[in-house]
Amino acid sequence: MRHVLLAGYTDKGGAGIAMINLFQALQNHKPESIKVSLWIEWKTTKKPFYSPSSPWKRLFAIIRSALDEKIVQLKYPQHIQDFFSFQIGKLPDFNHKTLKQLQPSLLHVHWINTGALQLKHYNDFPIFWTLHDLWAFTGGCPHPYQQCDKFQFHCGNCPLLNSKKKKDLAYKRFKQKQKLYKRIKRLFFITPSRWLKQQVMKSALWNNYPIKAIPNTLDVQWFAPYPKEVKSFLRRLWRFPEERFIVLIGAPYRHKATITKAPLQKFIELLWDTPSLAQQLHFVFLGHIPSMPSLPTSASFIDSIQDIYTMALLYNAVDCYLHFSLYDNLPNMIMEALACGVPCLGFAIGGIPEMIQHKKNGFITTANDLEKWITYLQLLLQDSKFYLQLSEQARAHVLTHFAPQIVAKKHWEYYQAAF
């Protein structure tokens, strides 16, 4: 093994950030004789990663996913939009010749749902594939819609497509993936959470392929708790009221925004019934919140933050983080918040229970149990000693399970399985 090449569609979003964090961890904790490089089709930063040099190839990277989505809209006009991660698979992959010229010993791909890399071209070397959702093992959805279990048998009559046909687009893509995976000689899967590994192994597409759960990582030197005086300064900088308990709420984009809406609205309704608590809180909404109802407390709105440094500063200006998503794998925002010593509240779904330890570094409930969130926030406000314990254990949990050197070591050990 001489050259490990990581590759993916973009450096944005959860999967893109996780890929860059892993790349940096592998570079900083690698055997001296091995080269680690990163190729990104749609690169938004000026960092020295490999990317298509031709302007028309970069343009094609942007429009390809839009073309795929348009084809689905025309063929299935009643499909549920902003949830389906469909890739028709008919548009060409212009990147395989360039990647082969880099002569990797193994290729480690991340989010390729847009067709950035078509695996049929890369059978010359081992392929490791980190799954950031279940897309690779379904007919096209990243998360089974409304508890659909057809991926366990064979996708078809897809509820997301509002299809009445057995052999619809989901059926065809499922069958294409079956054929593709059988053609690849050395295919290894990685899931960031143990939960996702269990879901993959339920799929009819899983044919006893090697699979290992290895979590994502992050920069624990930057994402860290800052001194109290710095926190006070940051609150003034962000114009948050210093006397209130600052609650950060992350709003996932696109399809997840609609999923987040219902529990968030229910939580706000409960706060209206608890004015004594609401008056002590200040909400900070990060990202797009659709149809925001009236709030019983003061609030700040931040459209988006594109760099990790500003994100770390934001975490250090808040007191806790609320994660309302009903579908998730191993959310970056929870990991980042915990690394900064910020207690988190989330639902017992996906890989979240692998991050939030109930009453140790935060709180876990079902989505129907939001009344307890009111109780837990009151507890955090009333018991400063307990809050400090949660904060310290939040940081400790990240350093024990998600630190770069730990995650890099697990990857290097797994890579050896291909040789």
C-alpha positions as CSV (number, residue, x, y, z in Angstrom):
1,M,0.0,0.0,0.0
2,R,1.7,3.2,-1.2
3,H,-1.1,5.7,-2.0
4,V,-4.5,6.1,-0.4
5,L,-6.9,8.3,-2.4
6,L,-10.0,9.6,-0.8
7,A,-12.7,10.8,-3.3
8,G,-16.1,12.4,-3.1
9,Y,-18.5,14.8,-4.8
10,T,-18.2,17.9,-2.7
11,D,-16.4,19.4,0.4
12,K,-19.8,20.8,1.6
13,G,-22.4,19.2,3.8
14,G,-22.1,16.5,6.4
15,A,-20.5,13.9,4.3
16,G,-18.1,16.4,2.7
17,I,-17.0,17.7,6.1
18,A,-16.6,14.2,7.4
19,M,-14.4,13.2,4.4
20,I,-12.1,16.2,4.9
21,N,-11.8,15.5,8.6
22,L,-10.8,11.9,7.9
23,F,-8.3,13.1,5.2
24,Q,-6.6,15.3,7.7
25,A,-6.6,12.6,10.4
26,L,-5.0,10.1,8.0
27,Q,-2.4,12.6,6.9
28,N,-1.4,13.4,10.5
29,H,-1.4,9.8,11.7
30,K,0.0,7.7,8.9
31,P,3.0,5.5,8.2
32,E,5.8,7.6,6.6
33,S,6.0,5.5,3.4
34,I,2.3,6.0,2.5
35,K,0.9,9.0,0.6
36,V,-2.7,10.2,1.3
37,S,-4.5,12.5,-1.1
38,L,-8.0,13.8,-1.7
39,W,-10.0,14.3,-4.9
40,I,-13.2,16.4,-4.8
41,E,-15.3,16.9,-7.9
42,W,-17.1,20.1,-6.8
43,K,-14.5,21.9,-4.7
44,T,-15.6,25.1,-2.9
45,T,-12.4,25.9,-1.1
46,K,-8.9,26.9,-2.3
47,K,-7.2,24.1,-0.4
48,P,-4.8,22.0,-2.4
49,F,-7.1,19.0,-3.1
50,Y,-7.3,17.3,-6.5
51,S,-10.3,18.3,-8.6
52,P,-11.2,18.5,-12.2
53,S,-9.0,21.0,-14.0
54,S,-11.3,21.5,-17.0
55,P,-13.9,24.3,-16.6
56,W,-16.5,22.3,-18.5
57,K,-16.0,19.3,-16.2
58,R,-16.5,21.5,-13.2
59,L,-19.7,22.9,-14.8
60,F,-20.9,19.4,-15.5
61,A,-20.4,18.4,-11.9
62,I,-22.8,21.1,-10.8
63,I,-25.5,20.5,-13.4
64,R,-25.5,16.6,-13.4
65,S,-27.4,16.1,-10.2
66,A,-29.9,18.8,-11.4
67,L,-30.4,16.9,-14.6
68,D,-31.0,13.7,-12.8
69,E,-33.5,15.3,-10.5
70,K,-35.3,16.8,-13.5
71,I,-35.6,13.4,-15.2
72,V,-37.2,12.0,-12.1
73,Q,-39.7,14.9,-11.9
74,L,-40.7,14.4,-15.5
75,K,-41.2,10.6,-15.2
76,Y,-42.7,10.7,-11.7
77,P,-44.4,14.1,-11.3
78,Q,-46.1,13.0,-8.0
79,H,-42.9,12.0,-6.3
80,I,-42.0,13.4,-2.9
81,Q,-39.5,16.1,-3.6
82,D,-36.4,17.0,-1.6
83,F,-36.2,13.6,0.0
84,F,-35.1,11.4,-2.9
85,S,-31.4,11.1,-3.7
86,F,-32.0,9.5,-7.1
87,Q,-29.2,9.0,-9.6
88,I,-30.5,7.8,-13.0
89,G,-27.0,6.4,-13.8
90,K,-27.2,7.3,-17.5
91,L,-25.0,10.4,-17.4
92,P,-21.3,9.8,-18.0
93,D,-18.4,9.8,-15.4
94,F,-15.6,11.9,-16.9
95,N,-13.4,11.5,-13.9
96,H,-12.2,7.9,-13.9
97,K,-9.2,8.4,-16.3
98,T,-8.0,11.3,-14.2
99,L,-8.3,9.3,-10.9
100,K,-6.5,6.3,-12.4
101,Q,-3.6,8.5,-13.5
102,L,-3.1,9.3,-9.8
103,Q,-2.2,5.6,-9.4
104,P,-3.8,4.9,-6.0
105,S,-3.2,1.6,-4.1
106,L,-6.8,1.9,-2.9
107,L,-9.7,4.2,-3.5
108,H,-11.8,5.4,-0.5
109,V,-15.0,7.0,-1.7
110,H,-17.5,8.9,0.3
111,W,-20.7,10.7,-0.9
112,I,-21.1,9.8,-4.6
113,N,-24.9,9.8,-4.9
114,T,-24.7,12.4,-7.7
115,G,-22.8,10.1,-10.0
116,A,-19.5,11.8,-9.4
117,L,-17.8,8.4,-9.4
118,Q,-19.3,5.4,-11.1
119,L,-17.7,2.4,-9.4
120,K,-17.8,0.2,-12.5
121,H,-14.7,2.1,-13.7
122,Y,-12.6,1.4,-10.6
123,N,-12.2,-2.4,-10.5
124,D,-8.3,-2.1,-10.8
125,F,-7.8,-1.6,-7.0
126,P,-9.7,-2.1,-3.7
127,I,-12.6,0.2,-3.1
128,F,-13.5,1.3,0.4
129,W,-16.9,3.1,0.6
130,T,-17.9,5.1,3.7
131,L,-21.7,5.2,3.8
132,H,-23.2,8.4,5.2
133,D,-26.8,7.1,4.7
134,L,-28.5,4.0,3.4
135,W,-28.6,5.1,-0.3
136,A,-26.1,2.5,-1.5
137,F,-28.4,-0.3,-0.2
138,T,-31.8,1.0,-1.4
139,G,-33.3,1.7,-4.7
140,G,-32.6,5.4,-4.2
141,C,-33.7,6.8,-0.9
142,P,-31.1,7.9,1.7
143,H,-33.4,6.9,4.6
144,P,-36.4,4.5,4.2
145,Y,-39.5,6.7,3.9
146,Q,-42.2,6.1,6.6
147,Q,-40.5,3.0,7.9
148,C,-40.5,1.3,4.4
149,D,-38.7,-2.0,4.5
150,K,-38.7,-2.9,0.8
151,F,-34.9,-2.5,0.7
152,Q,-34.8,-5.7,2.8
153,F,-36.3,-7.7,-0.1
154,H,-36.3,-5.7,-3.4
155,C,-37.3,-2.1,-4.0
156,G,-40.3,-1.4,-6.1
157,N,-43.8,0.3,-5.9
158,C,-41.7,3.1,-4.3
159,P,-43.8,5.3,-1.9
160,L,-41.4,8.2,-2.5
161,L,-42.0,8.0,-6.2
162,N,-45.8,7.5,-5.6
163,S,-45.4,4.7,-8.0
164,K,-47.9,1.9,-8.6
165,K,-45.6,-0.2,-10.7
166,K,-43.5,-3.0,-9.2
167,K,-40.7,-2.4,-11.8
168,D,-40.3,1.3,-11.3
169,L,-37.2,3.4,-11.2
170,A,-36.4,2.2,-7.7
171,Y,-36.7,-1.4,-8.8
172,K,-34.4,-0.8,-11.7
173,R,-31.7,1.0,-9.7
174,F,-31.9,-1.7,-7.0
175,K,-31.2,-4.3,-9.6
176,Q,-28.4,-2.3,-11.2
177,K,-26.7,-2.0,-7.8
178,Q,-27.0,-5.8,-7.3
179,K,-25.1,-6.4,-10.6
180,L,-22.5,-3.7,-10.0
181,Y,-21.5,-4.9,-6.5
182,K,-21.0,-8.4,-7.8
183,R,-18.7,-7.1,-10.5
184,I,-16.3,-5.3,-8.1
185,K,-13.6,-7.7,-7.0
186,R,-12.6,-6.0,-3.7
187,L,-15.3,-3.9,-2.1
188,F,-15.2,-2.9,1.5
189,F,-17.9,-0.9,3.3
190,I,-17.5,1.5,6.3
191,T,-20.4,2.9,8.3
192,P,-19.9,5.8,10.8
193,S,-22.4,4.3,13.2
194,R,-23.1,0.8,14.4
195,W,-26.8,1.5,13.8
196,L,-26.2,2.1,10.0
197,K,-24.1,-1.1,9.8
198,Q,-27.1,-3.0,11.2
199,Q,-29.4,-1.4,8.6
200,V,-27.0,-2.2,5.8
201,M,-26.9,-5.9,6.8
202,K,-30.7,-6.0,6.6
203,S,-30.6,-5.0,2.9
204,A,-31.1,-7.6,0.2
205,L,-28.1,-5.9,-1.6
206,W,-25.7,-6.9,1.2
207,N,-24.1,-10.1,0.2
208,N,-21.7,-10.6,3.1
209,Y,-19.4,-7.9,1.9
210,P,-16.7,-6.8,4.4
211,I,-18.2,-4.0,6.6
212,K,-16.9,-2.2,9.6
213,A,-18.3,0.6,11.8
214,I,-15.7,3.3,12.2
215,P,-17.0,6.7,13.4
216,N,-16.3,10.1,11.8
217,T,-13.7,12.4,13.4
218,L,-13.1,16.1,13.8
219,D,-10.4,18.7,14.8
220,V,-10.5,18.3,18.6
221,Q,-8.0,21.1,19.0
222,W,-10.2,23.7,17.5
223,F,-13.5,22.2,18.6
224,A,-12.8,22.5,22.3
225,P,-14.2,24.3,25.4
226,Y,-12.8,27.9,25.7
227,P,-12.2,29.8,28.9
228,K,-15.2,31.6,30.5
229,E,-13.9,35.1,29.7
230,V,-13.8,34.1,26.0
231,K,-17.3,32.7,26.2
232,S,-18.5,36.0,27.6
233,F,-16.8,37.9,24.8
234,L,-18.3,35.6,22.2
235,R,-21.8,36.2,23.5
236,R,-21.3,40.0,23.1
237,L,-19.8,39.4,19.7
238,W,-22.9,37.4,18.6
239,R,-25.2,39.8,20.4
240,F,-26.7,37.1,22.6
241,P,-28.1,38.2,26.0
242,E,-25.5,37.2,28.5
243,E,-28.0,36.7,31.4
244,R,-30.0,34.1,29.5
245,F,-29.4,30.3,28.9
246,I,-28.5,30.1,25.2
247,V,-30.0,27.2,23.2
248,L,-28.6,26.4,19.8
249,I,-31.0,24.7,17.3
250,G,-29.5,23.4,14.1
251,A,-31.9,23.2,11.1
252,P,-31.0,20.5,8.6
253,Y,-31.4,21.5,4.9
254,R,-33.7,20.3,2.2
255,H,-35.7,17.2,3.0
256,K,-34.6,17.1,6.6
257,A,-36.0,20.5,7.2
258,T,-39.6,19.2,6.7
259,I,-38.8,16.2,9.0
260,T,-37.5,18.6,11.7
261,K,-40.6,20.9,11.5
262,A,-43.1,18.8,13.5
263,P,-41.1,18.1,16.7
264,L,-39.8,21.6,16.7
265,Q,-43.2,23.1,16.5
266,K,-44.4,20.8,19.3
267,F,-41.5,21.8,21.5
268,I,-42.3,25.5,20.9
269,E,-46.0,24.9,21.9
270,L,-44.8,23.2,25.1
271,L,-42.6,26.3,25.9
272,W,-45.6,28.6,25.5
273,D,-47.2,26.5,28.4
274,T,-44.0,27.0,30.5
275,P,-43.5,30.8,30.5
276,S,-41.2,30.7,33.6
277,L,-38.7,28.6,31.6
278,A,-39.1,30.4,28.3
279,Q,-38.2,33.7,29.9
280,Q,-34.8,32.4,30.8
281,L,-34.0,31.0,27.4
282,H,-32.6,32.6,24.2
283,F,-32.8,30.5,21.0
284,V,-30.2,30.6,18.3
285,F,-31.4,29.1,15.0
286,L,-28.7,28.0,12.6
287,G,-29.9,27.3,9.1
288,H,-33.3,27.4,7.3
289,I,-36.3,26.9,9.5
290,P,-39.5,26.6,7.4
291,S,-42.7,28.4,8.5
292,M,-41.3,29.5,11.9
293,P,-44.2,29.9,14.4
294,S,-44.2,32.7,16.9
295,L,-41.8,32.2,19.8
296,P,-42.3,32.5,23.5
297,T,-38.7,33.6,24.0
298,S,-36.1,35.8,22.4
299,A,-34.2,34.4,19.5
300,S,-31.3,35.0,17.0
301,F,-31.2,33.7,13.4
302,I,-28.0,32.7,11.6
303,D,-28.5,31.7,8.0
304,S,-25.4,29.5,7.6
305,I,-21.8,29.1,8.6
306,Q,-19.3,27.8,6.1
307,D,-16.1,27.3,8.1
308,I,-15.3,25.2,11.1
309,Y,-13.6,28.1,13.0
310,T,-16.7,30.2,13.2
311,M,-18.7,27.1,14.1
312,A,-16.4,26.4,17.0
313,L,-16.8,30.0,18.2
314,L,-20.6,29.7,18.0
315,Y,-20.6,26.4,20.1
316,N,-18.6,28.2,22.7
317,A,-21.2,31.0,22.9
318,V,-24.1,28.7,23.7
319,D,-25.1,26.5,26.7
320,C,-26.7,23.5,25.0
321,Y,-27.6,22.1,21.6
322,L,-31.0,20.7,20.6
323,H,-31.1,18.3,17.6
324,F,-34.6,17.7,16.3
325,S,-33.9,15.5,13.3
326,L,-35.9,12.3,13.0
327,Y,-33.5,10.6,10.4
328,D,-29.8,10.7,11.0
329,N,-26.6,8.7,11.0
330,L,-23.8,10.3,13.1
331,P,-24.5,14.1,13.0
332,N,-21.5,16.3,12.8
333,M,-23.2,19.0,14.8
334,I,-23.7,16.8,17.8
335,M,-20.1,15.6,17.7
336,E,-18.8,19.2,17.4
337,A,-21.0,20.5,20.2
338,L,-19.9,17.7,22.5
339,A,-16.3,18.4,21.7
340,C,-16.8,22.0,22.8
341,G,-18.3,20.7,26.1
342,V,-21.9,21.6,25.1
343,P,-24.6,19.2,26.4
344,C,-26.9,17.9,23.7
345,L,-30.5,16.8,23.5
346,G,-31.7,14.5,20.7
347,F,-33.9,11.6,19.8
348,A,-33.1,7.9,20.1
349,I,-32.8,7.4,16.4
350,G,-29.9,6.4,14.1
351,G,-26.4,6.7,15.6
352,I,-27.4,9.5,18.0
353,P,-27.4,7.2,21.0
354,E,-23.8,6.3,20.2
355,M,-22.9,10.0,20.7
356,I,-25.3,11.3,23.4
357,Q,-25.1,9.3,26.6
358,H,-28.3,9.8,28.5
359,K,-27.7,11.9,31.7
360,K,-24.0,11.7,31.2
361,N,-23.3,14.2,28.4
362,G,-26.8,15.1,27.4
363,F,-30.3,13.6,27.1
364,I,-32.0,11.1,24.8
365,T,-35.8,10.7,24.4
366,T,-38.2,9.4,21.8
367,A,-39.6,12.0,19.4
368,N,-43.0,11.8,21.2
369,D,-41.5,12.6,24.6
370,L,-40.7,16.3,24.2
371,E,-42.3,17.1,27.6
372,K,-39.1,15.6,29.1
373,W,-37.0,18.2,27.1
374,I,-38.7,20.9,29.1
375,T,-37.8,19.1,32.3
376,Y,-34.2,18.5,31.2
377,L,-33.7,22.2,30.3
378,Q,-35.1,23.2,33.7
379,L,-32.6,20.8,35.3
380,L,-29.7,22.3,33.4
381,L,-30.7,25.8,34.5
382,Q,-31.2,24.9,38.1
383,D,-28.2,22.6,38.8
384,S,-24.9,24.2,37.8
385,K,-22.9,21.4,39.3
386,F,-24.7,18.8,37.2
387,Y,-24.4,21.0,34.1
388,L,-20.6,21.1,34.6
389,Q,-20.4,17.3,34.9
390,L,-22.3,16.9,31.6
391,S,-20.0,19.4,29.9
392,E,-16.8,17.7,31.1
393,Q,-18.1,14.2,30.1
394,A,-19.2,15.5,26.7
395,R,-15.7,16.5,25.9
396,A,-14.3,13.3,27.4
397,H,-16.6,11.1,25.3
398,V,-15.4,12.7,22.1
399,L,-11.7,12.4,23.0
400,T,-12.3,8.7,23.8
401,H,-14.3,7.7,20.8
402,F,-13.9,10.2,17.9
403,A,-10.4,11.7,18.3
404,P,-8.4,11.8,15.0
405,Q,-5.7,9.4,16.1
406,I,-8.2,6.8,17.2
407,V,-10.3,7.0,14.0
408,A,-7.2,7.1,11.8
409,K,-5.8,4.0,13.4
410,K,-9.0,2.0,12.8
411,H,-8.9,3.0,9.2
412,W,-5.3,1.9,8.7
413,E,-6.0,-1.4,10.3
414,Y,-9.1,-2.0,8.0
415,Y,-7.2,-0.9,4.9
416,Q,-4.8,-3.8,5.5
417,A,-7.7,-6.3,4.9
418,A,-7.5,-5.5,1.2
419,F,-3.9,-6.7,0.8
